[in-house]
């Protein structure tokens, strides 16, 4: 009888132990680990998109493909922020130099704005290394503001570029009918379209960065916010 009672007591204790939920600290630790893994995955995707945006903006800055002439002016060719390329006999004669980083006189302000936009994008990518020194929310907020700066500068550049069309380079390429916001015999080319898409890309990346920054603190349990940076470093 005593052995039976002991077995019954052991069995009931085992059942109670099996039905008891894990400690709150273990649940918090497990939840935080899964959360950090998700943050790292989304952060990696954000970094890849920001890097692609930076490469595209570099192409936009350097390529002479903002405006293309349809051949109705004095010459047929393309124009960028640093070069004017005239096509003749299947050859392209470009005036200006990208290596000297000296933009065309009429488009210096545009080139400076695109350069600042490019700097902001690359800085936002490099800012991801601050995960080892700052909280994730702070890093994402820094990246978000940098992306907003990039989009704002690129938007100003896209507005100022048509306003600068009354220039000798544009008249030689597009005819005398060219004017402010009137390309004459020319049309915008693929580099200008990529610049417009860069504005949208920066707005999306900035919004995503601010969302990640806000949810970083909102999703974590109150007792686990202080160790998030350590997990991000060790995960």
Secondary structure, DSSP 8 states (H G I E B T S, - for coil): -HHHHHHHHHHHHHHHHHHS---HHHHHHHHHHHHHHHHHHHHHHHHHHHHHHHHHHHHHHH-S-SEEE-S-SS-EEEE-SS-EEEEETTEEEEES-TTTT---GGGHHHHHHHHHHHHHHHHHHHGGGGGGTS-HHHHHHHHHHHHHHHHHHHHHHHHHHHHT--SHHHHHHH-TT-BTTB-TTEEE-HHHHHHHHHHHHHHHHHHHHHHHHHHHHHHS-GGGGGGHHHHHHH-
